Amino acid sequence: MIKPVVGCYAVLDATEIGWENAGSQLDLLCRCIEAAGMIAVKSPEIVRDDASAARVAVFFAGQPIDVLQPLIVTWSFDHFTYRIWQEKPVPVVIRAIPGISTGSTVGGQQLGCLLSELEIPHKLLFAPLDDVAVCLRMFPFAAAAALKRRLNGKKIVMIGRRTPGMTPIMFDEIEIMKLFGMTVSTCGMDEFRENYLEKVSAAEAEKAWEEISARAENVTSGQVEGIYTMREYLGMKKLITETGCSAITLGTYPECQGTACLPLALLNDAGFPAGCEGDLNSTISMLLLSELSGKPTHFGEMVDVDLVKNEIYTTHCGAGAPSFADDRGFVLCPVRLAETGVCIRYCAYCSDITYVCLTGRRGTYRLCSIEGSPLPTEMVYDGNPLRFKLKTPAQEIWDITARNGFHHHWITGLGSWNETLREFAALTGIKGVFPDID
């Protein structure tokens, strides 16, 4: 699970009442931040003048900070924090504390006004220093900032081409760079086969097939098909190592039915986001949820909405991470419809989830996020069906997603991330749609 790094420092004016408590108060703040699941990096000194602000700025500039947290011990000059922010331009969470005589509340509001005018993302919190609950309320904002920083510099590789006839999965490479700080690289299917797949020996692939087959409850796919699909899997691993990418998506549907399913499933199970059908935007969703939870994600489609029971079925043809399988385990079999190759088939069951769709291009990027509680299911769809109960009425979910034009691929991540994704959408400047919250 993501652990935001918070740069904590105390700000004061030595002519104000209460300034002498700064050291112990900063220590207490750091302990509460740690108790709320974040990492506190404490400044080496108190900020009390221009010189100390400059030294603290240099200190934080060399730290992997996601957010700055100035503790307003007393009323103090607002430009001290601006000086620090100039060296470490990350979102700011101002912490004001009770006390009539100290001027902390006044200093907090004053700094908040300055940051608003400068359009610097920030929050203004007010609570006693031993209140861990306020640090927990800060977590989504800090986690969103951490997510944004972690995406910066990452690369996604698209193998093949996007699936024809699925126009909504087209992506805007420049907008992805602008919004998320990530780059996109492409690798043609012929190039992938020549440079990666064909360099995997049959013996190496056969060994890998034996290992995954031993984990399955049943195997009906043939040995030849199994070895080929594992050559593709090992080829993908070689490509990942060589390119240093953080996620991949593979297109050329329907040609890759039954060859790419299991490789993508195994990569996802290892915590490496691997999308299907060349849908790069959905692969970004997988990366977002994987970074947040530290766990595999589930690629699917909203195949059925039960308006009476308030439930959704989400599934795809057989590229789901094996760890989502319920107690009955998984089988390896030919993929549905094409009846060829190898896919992984199981009924999915897990803990509470966040269900995300990301789509759009320049000026239209939008993200929808809803939460739910998974329920047991049968094999209602040949693939990896996951059934879950919604928090918001199903008709409302359907109307909102239809009204905002969200497409057919939805990603399931483990944990509750609506609040964090709402903050992330605001930080990146994309439209966020959150029916459970709004």
N, C-alpha and C positions, 0 to 999 in steps of 0.2 A: 504494500500500500504506500502511496505517495506520502512523503514526509517533508513538508515545506520548511525552508530554512529562513529564520527570522533574524534580522540584524537589529539588536536591541540596544538602545542608548538612552540615557537620561539627560534632559535639558532643563536648565534652571537659570535663575538670576539670583546672585548671592545677596541682593538687597531685599529679597522677598522672604516671607515667613515659611519655614519648613524646608529650606534648601539643604540643610545639614543631613536630612534623611535620605538623600538621593541614592547612596550606595546600597543600603539595605533594601530600599524599595525596588531598585533595579534587579537585585538578586531574587527577590520574591516574584517579580514579573517573569523573569526567566524560568523559574521553577514552574509557574503556572502554564507557561507556553509549552514546556516539555511535557507536563501532565496532560495537555490537550492533544498530544500526538505530533507535535512539531519540534524542530531543532532550533534552539536559541543560541545565537552567536552574540556574546556580550562585548560591547566596545571596551577598549582598554582604559578609558577615562571618561569622566563626566564632561558633557558639553556645557561650557559656561561663558565662552567668549569666541571671537573669530578664530583665534589660534587653535583652541581645542577642537572646534568644529572642523577645521582644515585637517587636523591630525586624524580625527575619527573618520573623516571622508576618505582619506588615503587608506586607512585600515580596512574599511568595508569594500573599497574598490577591489581589493585582492581576495575577497571572500565570495563563495558561491551563494549569494543572498537572493532570495525570492521576493521578500518584502522588507522594508524598513519599518521599525516600530519605535518612534520617539515617545518616551515616557515624559509627559509634561509634569515635572515635579512642582514647579511654580510657574507663574507667568514668566515668559522669556521671549527673547527676540525670535521672530518666525523665520528670519533669513538663515539661521543656523542650519535648520533642516534642509532648506533649499540648497545650501552649500554642500551638504552631504549628498543630497539627491543628484547634484550635478556630476559627482564622481561615480555614483551608483544609481542610475536612473531606472529604478524599479518602483512598483506601487508602494504606497505608504499607508500604514495603519496607525493612526494617532491614538494614544492612550491617555485620556484625562482621568483624574481620580478625585473623589470627594474631598472637600475641605474648603470652607468659606474663605479662610485667610490666605491660602496659598496662591490663589489665582489660577489653579490648574485648569479649571473649566473654561475660564476666559482665554487662557493661552491656547487651549485645544481648539476652541471655536475660531480664534484668530488664525491659527495655522491652517485649519480646514478651509477657511475662506480664501487664503492665499493659494492653496493647492487647487481649489476650484477655479480660480481665475487663471491659473497656469495650465489648466486642463490636465493635471497630473492625477492619475487614478488613485483614489484613497478612500479610507473609511475613518470615521471618527467614533471611537468607543469611549464609554464612560461607565466605570464600575470600580468597586474596591479592588485592590491588587490581589487579594486572595480568592477572587471570584473566578474559578476555572471555567464556569459556564460561559463567561464573555469571551474567553479564549477559544472555546469550542465554536462559538458563533463566528469567530474570526477565521476559523479553519477553511471554510469554502473559498473565501476570497484569497487566502494565502495559497491554498492548493491550486486554484486557477492560475495564479501568478507563477507558481512552480511548474505547472503543466505547460504554460506558454514558454517559459524559459527552456524547458527540457525539449520541446519540439524544435527550437531554433537550431538550425544546422543539420537536422536529420534529413535523410534521403529515402525516398520510396522508389522502388524499381517496378516498372510495369513490363511484364513479359507478354509478348504477342500484341494483340490489338484489342480495343474494346469490342464487346459483343455487338454485332450489327443488329439494328432494329430496337436497341435499347438506348435511344437518344438521350434520356435524362442522365445516363452515367458518363456522358462527356465531361471532361474536366478542363479547368482553366489553369494552366501551369503557372502563369505569371501571378494570378490572383492567389494561388496557393503559397507562392514565395512571399507575397506581400502580407497576407493575413497570418500565416503560420510559421514563416521563416524556414520552410522546408523546400527542398528541391526534388524534382522528378526526373528520373532517368528511364529510358526505354531500352528494351532488349528484344529484338525480333525473335519469333519462335525458331526460325532456321538458325539464327545465331546462338540461341540458347541450346539447341540440340547439338550443334557442332562444337561449341566451346565448353559445354558443361555436361550435358546428359551423356554424350558419346564417350566422354573421358572417364565415366564410371564403369568399372569392370563388372562383368556379369557375376563374378564370384562375390564381389562386395555387395551387389544388389541382392543376390540370393541370400546372403547371410542376414541382411536387414529384413528381407521378407520373412524369413524363418522366425526372426525375433518378434515381429509384429503379429504374425499368424499365431504364435504361441499365446499371445495375450487375448486373442479373440475367442468368443464362445463358440463360434462356428465360422467356417470358411467355405464359400461356394465358388469363389473366383478361382480361375485356373492359375497354375504355377507360372506359366509364361507371362500372363497379364500381371501377376503379382510382382515378378522380377522387373518387368518394364516400369511399372509405376514407382518402384523403389529406386530405379535408376533416375527417374525424374525427380524424386525426393532428394536423393543425394546430390544430384546436379543443382538443385535449388540451393542446397546448403553450401555448395562450392561458390555459387554466384553471390550468396549473401556474404561469405567470408571475403571474397575478392573485392566486392564493391563497397563493403562496409555499410550497407543500407540498414535501415531500421524497420522496414516493412516491405512486402511485395504484394502485387496483385497479378493474377494470370488470366488473360483473356482467351481469345480464339474459340469461344463456345460456338457451336457444339462439338468442334473437333476434339476438344480435350476432355469430353465426358468420359469418366472412368479411368483416365490417366492422371489427372491433376487432383482429384478429390482427396485421396488418401495423403498425398504429400502436403497439401494445404492443412489437412486435419492435424498431421503430426507436427508441423511447424507451429500451428496455433497452440497445440497442447504444451509445447516447450516454451510458450510465452512470446513467440515471435509472430506478430500480426501478419496474416496471409489472406488476402481477399480473393474473392471469386469473380468470374465473368468480366474481368478487366475494370471493375468498378473502383476507381481510385478514391472517390470521395468516401465510399463505405469503408475502404481500407484505412482512411484517416480516422474514421469513427472507431475502428478497431484499435488503432494506435492510441487514441485518446483514452479509451476505457481500459486498455492494457496498462498504460502508464499510471492511471489513477489507482487501479485495483491491484496491480502486480500479478494478475491472474489471466488465464486465457479468456477469449471472448467467443461468441457464437454468432456466425453469419447466417442470416435468415431472411424470410419474407413473411409479411403479415398475411398468412394464407387464409385465416378465418377469424372473424370477430363475432363473438356470441353476445348480442345486445341484451339478452335476458339475464344470463349468468354473469355478465360483465367480465368476460375472459377473452384472451387472444391466444391463438395458436401461431407460433412462428417456427419456420423450418426451412431447410434447403435440402438439396438432393443427397448429400452425404459427404460433406467436407468439414463436419463439426469436430471440435477437439474431443478426444476420447474421455477426458475427465468430466465432461458433462453427462456421461451415460449414467443411468440409474443403476440399481443393484443387479439388474439383469445383464449388465455388460453390453458389449457391442459385437456385431458380426461384420465380416468382410465379404462383400457380395457384388455382383454386377450392378451398375448404376441404373436407376429407374428410367423407363422409356427407351433408352438406347440398349439396355440389357447387355452391356459390355463392360470390360475392364474391372476396376475395383473401386468401391466406395465403402465408407464406414457407415453403418446403420445402427441406430440405437434410439431409445426413448430417453429424452433428457430430463434431468431433475437437478435442482441446485438451490442455493439460498436466495434471498431477495435480490432483485435485479434492477438494472437501469436499461431501458430500451431506447436506442438512439437512431435517428436518421439525419444524415448530413447531405445536402444537395445544393446545387447552384453554380454560379459563375461570377464574373465581374459584376459587383454591385447587387447580386441576388443571393449570395450565400446565406443559408439558413439552417438552423439545427433545431430539431425537435427531440425532447427527452421526456420520457414518462417512466414511472416506477411501478413495479408489480411484485407479487408473491407467487412463485412457481407452485404448480400443482402436479400430482402424478398424472401421467398420460399413457395411452396405448399407442401403437404404431398406426396412427390415423393418416399418416402420409409417409410414403417410403423415403426415409432420409433420417433427419435428426429432429423430430418434433419436440417442441417445448411449449407447455401450456402454462399460462399464468393469469392470476387475478389482478385486475386493475384497481387503482386507487380512485381514479376519476371515471365517471360513467362512460361506458364503451361508445355510446352514440356521440357523446361530446368529443371523445378522442377521434372518432372517425370524421366528424364534421370539421374539427380543427385541422387535422392533417390534410383533408381534402381542400379546405379553404386556402391553406398555405402552400399547396402543391408539393407535398413531400412524395418522394418516389417509392419504389417497391422494395428496396433493400433496407433492412433494419438490423442493427447490431445489438446483441445482448451482452452486457457487462455485469460482473458480480459486484454487489454493493449498491448503496444509495448515493447517487452522484448528481441529482437534479440541481441542488443549490450550487455546487461547484461548477457545473456546466453553464449555469445561468451567469455566474461571475466570469467564466471563461469567454462566453459569447460577448459580454460587455467589453472585456479587455481587448478582444480581437476585432471588435467592430462588426460582427456578423449578427444577423437577426436570430434571436433565441425565442423558441416557442415552448412553454412549460405548462401544460394544462394542469398538472397536479399543484402548481404553485399559484398560477395566475388566474 
